[in-house]
Amino acid sequence: MLKRYDLLNAVEAQGVRLTAQRRALIETIQEAKSHLDAASLLELARKRDPKIDRATVYRTLELLKRLGMIDELDLMHLNGEKHYYEVKTQKDHLHLACFNCGEIEEFTSPTFERLKREIADKNEFDIKVMRLEVGGLCKRCAARKPVLQ
């Protein structure tokens, strides 16, 4: 698992007021085992605080993006125009997205790091973020026979 920023401490360090609802949302994002979209985040956070509404979710996501603490991803548009959110990691990584079941795996490799350096060196470009999404079939889905449509 990639090391992730501690969102609660990082937000407090920025002087942001942590309401009970904002705290519930941030804890939900921090503890998520998968990439969440706004609707999933709302559903999970309401288990902590049933009063959380959709507007609070979007305002909190915008705040965390503005502070540079989360990334917003489209993940190959697996589910239409849905966007997913993850806590920023301290290391660039790839997302492997299964077109069939929608499973998302995070992946990092020395090869990815070498590619990043090569791109930066050959283009004299100071890369701040490198994001790569790879779409295909996970092992489980690839083993199944294709369904004729």
GIBEL-V344102 format. One record per backbone hydrogen bond with DSSP energy under -0.5 kcal/mol. CO is the residue of the C=O (numbers start at 1). NH is the residue of the N-H. E is the energy in kcal/mol with one decimal. If there is no record, write none. Layout:
# GIBEL-V344102
co={CO/CO}
nh={NH/NH}
e={E/E}
This chain:
# GIBEL-V344102
co={3/5/6/7/8/9/10/11/11/12/17/19/20/21/22/23/24/25/26/27/28/29/36/37/38/39/40/41/42/44/45/45/49/53/54/55/56/57/58/59/60/61/62/63/64/64/65/69/71/71/73/74/74/75/77/79/84/85/86/88/93/94/95/95/96/96/97/97/98/103/105/107/109/110/111/112/113/114/115/116/117/118/119/120/120/121/125/132/134/136/138/139/140/141}
nh={90/7/10/11/12/13/14/14/16/15/19/23/24/25/26/27/28/29/30/31/32/32/85/41/42/43/44/45/46/47/48/49/52/57/58/59/60/61/62/63/64/65/66/67/69/70/68/88/73/86/84/77/78/78/80/82/73/36/71/5/132/107/97/134/98/105/99/136/102/98/96/94/113/114/115/116/117/118/119/120/121/122/123/124/125/124/127/95/97/99/142/143/144/144}
e={-1.6/-1.1/-2.3/-3.1/-2.4/-2.3/-0.9/-0.8/-1.6/-1.9/-0.9/-2.7/-2.3/-2.3/-2.7/-2.7/-2.0/-2.5/-2.7/-2.2/-0.8/-0.8/-2.6/-2.5/-2.5/-2.3/-2.5/-2.9/-2.0/-1.2/-1.4/-2.3/-1.8/-1.7/-2.4/-2.6/-2.4/-2.6/-2.4/-2.3/-2.6/-2.3/-2.7/-2.2/-2.8/-0.9/-1.3/-2.4/-0.5/-1.7/-3.3/-1.5/-0.5/-1.6/-1.2/-1.1/-3.2/-1.4/-2.7/-1.6/-0.8/-2.1/-0.7/-3.2/-0.5/-2.3/-0.5/-2.2/-1.3/-2.5/-3.0/-3.5/-1.7/-2.4/-2.4/-2.3/-2.2/-2.7/-2.7/-2.3/-3.0/-2.9/-1.6/-0.6/-2.2/-0.8/-1.2/-2.3/-3.2/-3.3/-2.9/-1.3/-0.6/-0.8}
